Amino acid sequence: MPVYHKAFVLVKADPGHEKNVVANLMKIKEVKEAHVIPGEWDLMVILNIPKDIVVPGDQKVYNLVMEQITKIKHVQDTNTMVSQYSESK
């Protein structure tokens, strides 16, 4: 069973384009969930990044955010948090 780094990305989108940004985010294989949320940020994105021994997880998350998410049309800004420990049911 593969092991993943989990990361959470808050996204600011151009007003009225939130659903379009979600649709484009869901095309990225590492994006597992994307939610339109109220408040300062418009979207919350959950990433699962496969762990490997060559490239550290934090670097892989950074690369994905900078090379793919920030390049999506109508994305204004991002704020990324990488989980250091998780439990779920």
C-alpha positions as CSV (number, residue, x, y, z in Angstrom):
1,M,0.0,0.0,0.0
2,P,1.5,3.3,-1.0
3,V,2.3,6.0,1.6
4,Y,1.4,9.6,0.9
5,H,2.3,13.1,2.2
6,K,-0.9,15.0,2.7
7,A,-1.0,18.7,2.0
8,F,-3.7,21.4,2.1
9,V,-3.7,24.3,-0.3
10,L,-5.8,27.4,0.2
11,V,-6.5,29.2,-3.1
12,K,-7.8,32.7,-4.0
13,A,-9.6,32.7,-7.3
14,D,-11.0,35.5,-9.5
15,P,-14.6,36.2,-8.4
16,G,-17.1,34.1,-10.2
17,H,-14.5,31.6,-11.4
18,E,-14.3,29.3,-8.4
19,K,-16.1,26.3,-10.0
20,N,-13.9,26.6,-13.1
21,V,-10.8,26.5,-11.0
22,V,-12.1,23.5,-9.1
23,A,-12.7,21.7,-12.4
24,N,-9.1,22.4,-13.5
25,L,-7.7,21.4,-10.1
26,M,-9.4,18.0,-10.4
27,K,-7.5,17.3,-13.6
28,I,-4.3,17.0,-11.5
29,K,-3.8,13.4,-10.3
30,E,-2.5,14.4,-6.9
31,V,-5.6,16.5,-6.1
32,K,-8.0,14.3,-4.1
33,E,-10.5,17.0,-3.1
34,A,-11.3,20.6,-3.9
35,H,-13.9,22.6,-2.0
36,V,-15.3,26.1,-2.5
37,I,-15.3,27.7,1.0
38,P,-16.5,31.0,2.5
39,G,-14.0,33.5,3.9
40,E,-10.7,35.0,3.1
41,W,-9.7,32.1,0.8
42,D,-12.0,30.7,-1.9
43,L,-11.0,27.1,-2.2
44,M,-9.5,24.4,-0.1
45,V,-7.6,21.7,-2.0
46,I,-6.4,18.4,-0.5
47,L,-3.3,16.8,-2.1
48,N,-2.0,13.3,-1.7
49,I,1.7,13.2,-2.8
50,P,3.3,9.7,-3.0
51,K,6.3,9.4,-0.7
52,D,9.6,8.3,-2.2
53,I,13.2,8.3,-1.2
54,V,14.6,10.5,-4.0
55,V,12.6,13.8,-3.7
56,P,11.5,14.9,-0.2
57,G,7.7,15.3,0.1
58,D,7.8,19.0,0.9
59,Q,9.7,19.6,-2.3
60,K,7.2,17.6,-4.3
61,V,4.4,19.6,-2.8
62,Y,6.2,22.9,-3.6
63,N,6.8,21.8,-7.1
64,L,3.2,20.8,-7.7
65,V,1.8,24.0,-6.3
66,M,4.3,26.3,-8.1
67,E,4.4,24.4,-11.5
68,Q,0.7,23.4,-11.8
69,I,-1.8,25.0,-9.3
70,T,-0.5,28.6,-9.5
71,K,-0.5,28.4,-13.4
72,I,-4.3,27.6,-13.5
73,K,-6.2,30.4,-15.1
74,H,-8.1,32.6,-12.5
75,V,-5.8,31.5,-9.6
76,Q,-4.6,34.6,-7.8
77,D,-2.8,33.2,-4.7
78,T,-2.1,30.1,-2.7
79,N,-1.2,29.2,0.9
80,T,0.1,25.7,1.4
81,M,0.3,23.6,4.5
82,V,2.0,20.2,4.6
83,S,0.8,17.7,7.3
84,Q,3.5,16.3,9.5
85,Y,1.3,13.7,11.1
86,S,-2.2,12.5,10.3
87,E,-4.8,10.0,11.5
88,S,-8.1,9.3,9.7
89,K,-10.9,6.8,9.7
